[in-house]
């Protein structure tokens, strides 16, 4: 079944008064064709986005990561470099993303022994006309993919969970923080 998008809006979430907000899908023209958003008229501002996610694994796999004894080497070190590289190259992976000059990328990992998981948080910044949400999300996804790649010989059943945007700052829409239930 093929569904053709004719309109350029979608029903949004319920607003403060229970009314449904309708927002425009900016990556579609009036005919429903994909397009890159023109950001030329937007002002340059400081833009920051923070995303997170985790990869759940067997306890023995997590032990190897913590001990630094994985066969392929420093799992989290490689995953951090992969995440930074991915943030810088997001526009090559996501077709309608603008190439951005990033000013900062930080990637942090936390071990959650109770969940037998590695949690990743990426923060990306730029000074520009468009946000860096996709760069932060891509950094997290690729960091977790790198963990999988480094450990798949001992645990092919690892599971990616809860990759999401936590926060974004800057631009016309201002500051947004994910509701607690999504974190």
RACOR-V216077 format. One record per pair of residues at least 12 apart in sequence whose C-alpha atoms are under 10 Angstrom apart, sorted by the first residue. I is the first residue (numbers start at 1). J is the second residue. Records with the same first field share a line. If there is no record, write none. Layout:
# RACOR-V216077
I->J  J
This chain:
# RACOR-V216077
4->32  33
5->28  30  31  32  33  34
6->28  29  30  31  32  33
7->24  25  28  29  30  31  32  33
8->23  24  25  26  27  28  29  30  31  32  33
9->22  23  24  25  26  28  30  32
10->22  23  24  25
11->23  24
12->24
26->38
27->96  97
34->95  96
35->95  96
36->95  96  97  98
37->96  97  98  130
38->98  129  130
39->98  128  129  130
40->129  130
41->129
42->128  129  130  171  172
43->127  128  129  130  171  172
44->126  127  128  129  130  170  171
45->126  127  128  129  130  131  169  170  171  172
46->103  125  126  127  128  129  130  131  169  170  171
47->102  103  124  125  126  127  128  129  130  131  132  133  168  169  170  171  174  175
48->102  103  104  105  123  124  125  126  127  131  132  133  136  167  168  169  170  171  175
49->105  122  123  124  125  126  131  132  133  134  135  136  137  165  166  167  168  169  170  175  176  177
50->105  106  107  121  122  123  124  125  132  133  134  135  136  137  139  140  164  165  166  167  168  169  177
51->107  120  121  122  123  124  133  134  135  136  137  138  139  140  141  163  164  165  166  167  168  178  183
52->107  108  109  119  120  121  122  123  136  137  139  140  141  161  162  163  164  165  166  167  183
53->109  118  119  120  121  122  137  140  141  143  144  160  161  162  163  164  165  166  183
54->109  110  111  112  115  117  118  119  120  121  140  141  143  144  159  160  161  162  163  164
55->112  115  116  117  118  119  120  141  143  144  145  147  148  158  159  160  161  162  163
56->112  113  115  116  117  118  119  144  148  157  158  159  160  161
57->115  116  117  118  148  151  155  156  157  158  159  160
58->115  116  117  154  155  156  157  158  159
59->113  114  115  116  117
60->116  154  155
61->116  117  151  152  153  154  155  158
62->111  112  113  116  117  118  151  155
63->111  113  116
64->151  154
65->111  118  147  150  151
66->111  118
70->150  151  153  154
71->150  151  153  154
72->149  150  151  153
73->150  151
74->147  150
75->143  146  147  148  149  150  151
76->107  108  109  110  118  120  143  144  146  147  150
77->109  143  146  147
78->143  146  147  150
79->107  109  120  139  140  142  143  144  145  146  147  148  149  150
80->105  106  107  108  109  120  122  139  140  142  143  144  146  147
81->107  139  142  143  146
82->107  139  140  141  142  143  144  145  146  147
83->105  106  107  120  122  135  136  137  138  139  140  141  142  143  144  145  146
84->104  105  106  107  122  123  124  135  136  138  139  140  142  143
85->105  138  139  142  143
86->135  136  137  138  139  140  141  142  143
87->100  102  104  105  106  122  123  124  132  133  134  135  136  137  138  139  140  141  142
88->100  101  102  104  105  124  135  136  138  139
89->135  138  139
90->132  134  135  136  137  138  139
91->134  135
93->138
94->134  135  138
97->130  131  132  134  135
98->129  130  131  132  134
99->130  135
100->125  126  127  128  129  130  131  132  135
101->125  126  127  128
102->124  125  126  127  128  132  135
103->124  125  126  127  128
104->123  124  125  126  127
105->122  123  124  125  126  135  136  139
106->121  122  123  124  125  136  139
107->120  121  122  123  124  136  139  140  143
108->120  121  122  123  140  143
109->121  122  143
117->158  159  160  161
118->144  147  160
119->140  143  144  160  161  162  163
120->139  140  141  143  144  163
121->136  137  139  140  143  163  164  165  166
122->135  136  137  138  139  140  141  143  165  166
123->135  136  137  139  140  166  167  168
124->136  137  139  168
125->168  169  170
126->170
127->170  171
128->170  171
129->170  171  172
130->170  171  172
131->168  169  170  171
132->168  169  170
133->164  165  166  167  168  169
134->165
136->164  165  166  167  168
137->163  164  165  166
138->163
140->163  164  165
141->160  161  163  164
144->158  159  160  161  163
145->160
148->160
162->182  183
163->182  183
164->178  182  183
165->177  178  182  183
166->178  179  180  182  183
167->179
